Amino acid sequence: MGLLQDKLVRYDLPQRVKAKGVYPYFRCIESEQHTEVTMSGRKVLMFGSNSYLGLTNHPKVIEASIEAARKYGTGCAGSRFLNGTLDLHLELEKELAEFVGKADAIIYSTGFQVNLGVVSCLTGREDYVICDELDHASIVEGRRLSFSTALKFKHNDMASLEKELQKCKPESVKLIVVDGVFSMEGDITDLPGIVRLAKQYNASVMVDEAHSLGVLGHQGRGACDHFGLTGDVDLIMGTFSKSLASIGGFIAADETTINYLRHNSRSYMFSASSTPAATAAAKAALQIMKTEPERIQRLWDNTNYALENFRKLGFEIGRTATPIIPLYVRDMEKTFLVTRMLFDEGVFVNPVVPPACSPEDTLIRIALMATHTMEQIDHAIEKLVKCFKALDILK
C-alpha cells in the first residue's frame, strides 16, 4: 500500500456511521423527483428536494427536453468556447439576462462551475474577495482558487463586513460574494446593508440566487429583485437544478463583465457545454415560472403554514424565512439517528453535519415544494414530532 492509500485508509467516518445503520447518503430513488418518491420499492414523502416549484415532472419541461434531444442529439461534444454553442444556449442566455435585469448572461454546465469560474478569475493579486462565512461551498472553492486576498465576515453581520472592508486598500478591487438565501439555514442575506457598505467602500457585489430564484421577488426573480436592488448588484448568479428543474447554471452582469468571463473563466471555457435536453428543460421551466405565478404563491402558502406549525410545536428553526426550514438537533449522532428514524416512518429529510455546519449546529433540513399538499406537510410534522421526542430533542 502506497503513502496515499496509507493516508486515506485512516478516513473511516462513513464506515463507522454505516456500522451503526444510520448512514444517510446516496439513498437510491427509483421514481421521478416529486412530493412522493419510490425507494426500495416503497413510497416515501420527499422533504429533501430543491425542486421548489415542483417542475421536474411538468409535462412541458419533459417534452421540451425530449424535443431538444431529438433535434440536437444528446450532447454538444465540446465546450462553448469552440464547437459547443447552440442557438438554444444563446436564446436561454438572452431570456435569463432579461429575467434578472442584466444586459447579458452566460450558461455554465453546473451551478458549482459558475461560482468556481467566476469568483476565481474576476479579481487579481492586489484585489480582495470578501465572503459571508456561510456562503455555499462553490463560492468557497472559487475564493480558494483566486489569487486575491480572501476575507470572511460573520454571517449576515454588517459590522463584521465593514471591518473587513476597512482592511482593504482603497484603490484595489473589492468583490463581496453572498448567497441570496443561505442553503442550510434558510435565512435571507442582508442585501440592503451589503449594498450600502459596497457603495461606501467602492466595492462590487455578486449574489448567488441558487435558492432564491423561483422563490423570492416578482415572478421568482430572486433576492435582488425582492429588495429592489437589481441595479445595485454587479453580478447575479443562478442555478437550473432547483426551481428551473434541470442541471446547469448562469451568471448575469453588464456586457463588459460577461465578455471578460467568456474569455477567461476556465470552468466555462474548458468544460463541455450544457446538454441540449438540460438547456431546453431550463428554458421551459423559466417560461412556466413567468406564466404560472400561482406556483410561487402555493410555495409560500406551504412555507407559512409549516413555519407557523414548527414554531407552535417548539422546534428550533433559527432565522429562516423561506421554504428551507432547519430543525436544529445540535448533536451529530442524533442527527444521523433521527434521519434514519424518519426514513423508516416514510419521510425523507436531509441531515446537515460538518463541514456544511459547525459541530454544535447540526440539523435536519426540510425543503418545501409548491406541489406539497397540506396533508403531506401535516403527516411529515406528525412523524417529526414523534421522532424528535423519542430522542429527547423536542421537549
DAQUIRA-V844452 format. One record per pair of residues at least 24 apart in sequence whose C-alpha atoms are under 10 Angstrom apart, sorted by the first residue. I is the first residue (numbers start at 0). GAP is how many residues later the second one is. Records with the same first field share a line. If there is no record, write none. Layout:
BEGIN
I->GAP / GAP
END
This chain:
BEGIN
16->316 / 319 / 320
19->313 / 316 / 317
20->315 / 316 / 319
21->311 / 312 / 313 / 314 / 315 / 316 / 317 / 318 / 319
22->313 / 314 / 316 / 317
23->311 / 312 / 313 / 315 / 316 / 319 / 324 / 325 / 326 / 327
24->325 / 326
26->321
31->24 / 25
32->24 / 212
33->335 / 337 / 338
34->313 / 333 / 334 / 335 / 336 / 337 / 338 / 341
35->310 / 311 / 312 / 336 / 340
36->309 / 310 / 311
38->304 / 307 / 309
41->304
42->303 / 304
43->298 / 299 / 300 / 301 / 302 / 303 / 304
44->298 / 300 / 301 / 302 / 303 / 304 / 327 / 331 / 332 / 334 / 335
45->297 / 300 / 301 / 302 / 303 / 304 / 320 / 321 / 322 / 323 / 326 / 330 / 334
46->277 / 300 / 301 / 302 / 303 / 318 / 319 / 320 / 321 / 322 / 325 / 329 / 330 / 333
47->276 / 299 / 300 / 301 / 302 / 303 / 316 / 317 / 318 / 319 / 320 / 321
48->193 / 299 / 300 / 301 / 316 / 317 / 318 / 319 / 320
49->133 / 160 / 161 / 191 / 192 / 193 / 194 / 195 / 273 / 274 / 316 / 317 / 318 / 319
50->160 / 163 / 189 / 190 / 191 / 192 / 193 / 194 / 195 / 316 / 317 / 318 / 319 / 320
51->159 / 160 / 161 / 162 / 163 / 190 / 191 / 192 / 193 / 243 / 244 / 247 / 271 / 272 / 315 / 316 / 317 / 318 / 319 / 320
52->161 / 162 / 167 / 189 / 190 / 191 / 192 / 232 / 235 / 236 / 241 / 242 / 243 / 244 / 245 / 246 / 315 / 316 / 317 / 318 / 319
53->188 / 189 / 190 / 191 / 231 / 241 / 245 / 314 / 315 / 316 / 317 / 318
54->187 / 188 / 189 / 190 / 191 / 226 / 227 / 229 / 230 / 231 / 233 / 234 / 240 / 314 / 315 / 316
55->185 / 186 / 187 / 188 / 189 / 190 / 225 / 226 / 229
56->188
57->187 / 223 / 226 / 227 / 230
58->225
59->221 / 224 / 225 / 227 / 228
60->183 / 184 / 185 / 216 / 217 / 219 / 220 / 221 / 222 / 223 / 224 / 225 / 226 / 227
61->183 / 184 / 215 / 216 / 218 / 219 / 222 / 223
62->214 / 217 / 218 / 221
63->212 / 213 / 214 / 215 / 216 / 217 / 218 / 219 / 220 / 221
64->181 / 210 / 211 / 212 / 213 / 214 / 215 / 216 / 217 / 218 / 219
65->210 / 211 / 212 / 214 / 215
66->209 / 210 / 213 / 214
67->207 / 208 / 209 / 210 / 211 / 212 / 213
68->206 / 207 / 208 / 209 / 211
69->206 / 207
70->205 / 206
71->203 / 204 / 205
72->202 / 203 / 204
73->201 / 202 / 203 / 204
74->197 / 198 / 199 / 200 / 201 / 202 / 203
75->196 / 197 / 198 / 199 / 200
76->195 / 196 / 198
77->191 / 192 / 193 / 194 / 195 / 196
78->29 / 30 / 188 / 189 / 190 / 191 / 192 / 193 / 194 / 195
79->26 / 27 / 28 / 29 / 182 / 188 / 189 / 190 / 191 / 192 / 193 / 194
80->181 / 182 / 187 / 188 / 189 / 190 / 191 / 192
81->187 / 188 / 190 / 191
82->189 / 190
83->187 / 188 / 189 / 190 / 191
84->187 / 188 / 189
85->187 / 188 / 189 / 190 / 193
87->188 / 189 / 191 / 192 / 195
88->184 / 185 / 186 / 187 / 190 / 191 / 194
90->188 / 189 / 192
91->158 / 187 / 188 / 190 / 191 / 192 / 194
92->157 / 158 / 159 / 186 / 190
93->158
94->188 / 191 / 192
95->125 / 142 / 154 / 155 / 156 / 187 / 190
96->139 / 153 / 154 / 155 / 156 / 157
97->154
98->119 / 120 / 121 / 122 / 123 / 153 / 187 / 191
99->109 / 113 / 117 / 120 / 121 / 122 / 124 / 125 / 130 / 136 / 137 / 138 / 152 / 153
100->120 / 123 / 124 / 129 / 130 / 135 / 151 / 152 / 153
101->128 / 129 / 131 / 132 / 133 / 134 / 149 / 150 / 151 / 152 / 153
102->149 / 150 / 151 / 152 / 153 / 154 / 155
103->147 / 148 / 149 / 150 / 151 / 152 / 153 / 154 / 155
104->130 / 131 / 132 / 145 / 146 / 147 / 148 / 149 / 150 / 152 / 153 / 154 / 156 / 157
105->131 / 143 / 144 / 145 / 146 / 147 / 152 / 153 / 155 / 156 / 162
106->130 / 131 / 132 / 133 / 141 / 142 / 143 / 144 / 145 / 155 / 161 / 166 / 167 / 172
107->131 / 132 / 139 / 140 / 141 / 142 / 143 / 159 / 160 / 161 / 163 / 164 / 165 / 166
108->130 / 131 / 138 / 139 / 140 / 141 / 158 / 159 / 162 / 163 / 164 / 165 / 166 / 169 / 170
109->128 / 129 / 130 / 131 / 136 / 137 / 138 / 139 / 140 / 157 / 158 / 161 / 163 / 164
110->27 / 97 / 99 / 126 / 127 / 128 / 129 / 130 / 136 / 137 / 138 / 139 / 140
111->24 / 25 / 26 / 27 / 29 / 30 / 126 / 127 / 136 / 137 / 138 / 155
112->25 / 26 / 28 / 29 / 135 / 136 / 137 / 152 / 153 / 154 / 155 / 158
113->24 / 25 / 28 / 94 / 123 / 124 / 125 / 134 / 135 / 136 / 137 / 151 / 152 / 153 / 154
114->24 / 25 / 26 / 27 / 28 / 62 / 91 / 93 / 122 / 123 / 134 / 135 / 136 / 152
115->24 / 25 / 26 / 27 / 28 / 29 / 30 / 149 / 150 / 151 / 152
116->24 / 25 / 26 / 28 / 29 / 144 / 147 / 148 / 149 / 150 / 151 / 152
117->24 / 25 / 28 / 88 / 117 / 119 / 133 / 140 / 143 / 146 / 147 / 148 / 149 / 150
118->24 / 25 / 26 / 27 / 29 / 56 / 57 / 58 / 87 / 146
119->24 / 25 / 26 / 27 / 28 / 145 / 146 / 147
120->24 / 25 / 26 / 27 / 139 / 140 / 143 / 144 / 145 / 146
121->24 / 25 / 26 / 51 / 53 / 135 / 138 / 139 / 142 / 143
122->24 / 25 / 26 / 49 / 50 / 51 / 52
123->24 / 25 / 48 / 49
124->24 / 47 / 48
125->42 / 43 / 45 / 46 / 47 / 48
126->41 / 42 / 43 / 44 / 45 / 46 / 47 / 48
127->36 / 37 / 39 / 40 / 41 / 44 / 45 / 46 / 47 / 48 / 75
128->39 / 44 / 45 / 46 / 47 / 48 / 74 / 75
129->31 / 34 / 35 / 38 / 44 / 45 / 46 / 47 / 48 / 73 / 74 / 75
130->24 / 30 / 33 / 44 / 45 / 46 / 47 / 48 / 75
131->24 / 25 / 28 / 29 / 44 / 45 / 46 / 47 / 50 / 57
132->24 / 45
133->44 / 45 / 48 / 49 / 50 / 51 / 222 / 223
134->42 / 43 / 44 / 45 / 46 / 47 / 48 / 49 / 73
135->42 / 43 / 46 / 47 / 48 / 72 / 74 / 220
136->218 / 219
138->38 / 39 / 40 / 69
139->37
142->34
147->25 / 26 / 27
148->25
149->25
150->25
151->24 / 25
154->27 / 34 / 35
155->31 / 32 / 33 / 34 / 35 / 37 / 38
156->32 / 33 / 36 / 37
157->32 / 33 / 35 / 36 / 38 / 39
158->34 / 38
160->32 / 33 / 36 / 37
161->31 / 32 / 35 / 36 / 38 / 39
164->32 / 33 / 35 / 36 / 37 / 38
165->35
167->33 / 35
168->32
169->31 / 32 / 33
170->31
171->30 / 31
172->29 / 30 / 31
173->24 / 27 / 28 / 29 / 30 / 31
174->27 / 28 / 29 / 30 / 31 / 59 / 60
175->27 / 28 / 29 / 30 / 31 / 57 / 58
176->27 / 28 / 29 / 30 / 31 / 58 / 59
177->27 / 28 / 29 / 30 / 31
178->27 / 28 / 29 / 30 / 31 / 32 / 33 / 44 / 58
179->26 / 27 / 28 / 29 / 30 / 31 / 32 / 33 / 36 / 42 / 43 / 44 / 46 / 56 / 57 / 58
180->26 / 27 / 28 / 29 / 30 / 31 / 32 / 34 / 35 / 41 / 42 / 139 / 140 / 141 / 143
181->26 / 27 / 28 / 29 / 30 / 138 / 140 / 142
182->27 / 28 / 29 / 139 / 141 / 142 / 143 / 173 / 182 / 184
183->136 / 140 / 141 / 142 / 167 / 168 / 172 / 173 / 178 / 179 / 180 / 181 / 182 / 183
184->132 / 133 / 134 / 135 / 136 / 137 / 139 / 140 / 141 / 142 / 143 / 167 / 172 / 176 / 178 / 179 / 180 / 181
185->25 / 26 / 131 / 132 / 133 / 134 / 135 / 136 / 137 / 138 / 139 / 140 / 179 / 180 / 181
186->131 / 132 / 133 / 134 / 135 / 136 / 137 / 138 / 139
187->24 / 28 / 35 / 131 / 132 / 133 / 134
188->34 / 35
189->33 / 37
190->32 / 33 / 35 / 36 / 37 / 38 / 41 / 42
191->32 / 35 / 36 / 37 / 40
193->39
194->34 / 37 / 38
195->36
197->34 / 35
198->33
202->31
203->28 / 29 / 30 / 31
204->27 / 28 / 29 / 30 / 31
205->26 / 27 / 28 / 29 / 30 / 31 / 45 / 46 / 47
206->26 / 27 / 28 / 29 / 30 / 31 / 44
207->27 / 28 / 29 / 30 / 31 / 42 / 43
208->27 / 28 / 29 / 30 / 42
209->26 / 27 / 28 / 29 / 30 / 31 / 32 / 33 / 34 / 39 / 40
210->27 / 28 / 30 / 31 / 32 / 111 / 112 / 113
211->26 / 27 / 30 / 31 / 110 / 111
212->24 / 25 / 26 / 27 / 29 / 30 / 31 / 76
213->28 / 29 / 30 / 71 / 72 / 75 / 76 / 79 / 81 / 82 / 85
214->28 / 74 / 80 / 81 / 82 / 84 / 85 / 107 / 108 / 155
215->80 / 84 / 106
216->79
217->72 / 75 / 78
218->67 / 69 / 70 / 71 / 72 / 73 / 74 / 75 / 76 / 77 / 78
219->66 / 69 / 70 / 73 / 75 / 76
220->68 / 69
238->43
239->38 / 39 / 41 / 42 / 43 / 45 / 46
240->37 / 41
241->40
242->39 / 42 / 43 / 46 / 126
243->34 / 37 / 38 / 39 / 40 / 41 / 42 / 43 / 44 / 45
244->33 / 36 / 37 / 38 / 39 / 40 / 41
245->31 / 32 / 33 / 34 / 35 / 36 / 37 / 38 / 39
246->27 / 28 / 30 / 31 / 32 / 34 / 35
247->25 / 26 / 27 / 30 / 31 / 34
248->25 / 30 / 33
293->76
294->74 / 75 / 76
295->73 / 74
296->73
297->71 / 72 / 73 / 74 / 75
298->24 / 69 / 70 / 71 / 72 / 73
299->68 / 69 / 70
300->69 / 73
301->66 / 67 / 68 / 69 / 70 / 71 / 72 / 75
302->64 / 65 / 66 / 67 / 74
304->69 / 72 / 73
305->60 / 62 / 68 / 71 / 72 / 75
308->68 / 69 / 72
309->71 / 74 / 75
312->68 / 72 / 81 / 82
313->71 / 80 / 81
314->69 / 70 / 73 / 78 / 79 / 80
315->47 / 77 / 78
316->46 / 47 / 48
321->45 / 46
322->43 / 44 / 45 / 46 / 47
323->41 / 42 / 43 / 44 / 45
324->38 / 39 / 40 / 41 / 42 / 43
325->24 / 25 / 26 / 35 / 36 / 37 / 38 / 39 / 40 / 41
326->24 / 25 / 34 / 35 / 36 / 37 / 38 / 39 / 57 / 61 / 66
327->24 / 32 / 33 / 34 / 35 / 36 / 37 / 65 / 66
328->31 / 32 / 33 / 34 / 35 / 59 / 62 / 63 / 64 / 65
329->28 / 29 / 30 / 31 / 32 / 33 / 34 / 63
330->28 / 29 / 30 / 31 / 32 / 62
331->27 / 28 / 29 / 30 / 31
332->29
333->28 / 29 / 54 / 57 / 58 / 59
334->27 / 28 / 29 / 53 / 56 / 58
335->26 / 27 / 28
336->50 / 54
337->25 / 26 / 46 / 49 / 50 / 52 / 53 / 55
338->24 / 25 / 26 / 45 / 48 / 49
339->47
340->42 / 43 / 45 / 46 / 47 / 49 / 50
341->38 / 41 / 42 / 44 / 45 / 46
342->40
344->35 / 38 / 39 / 41 / 42
345->33 / 34 / 37
346->29 / 32 / 33 / 34 / 36 / 37
347->32
348->31 / 35
END
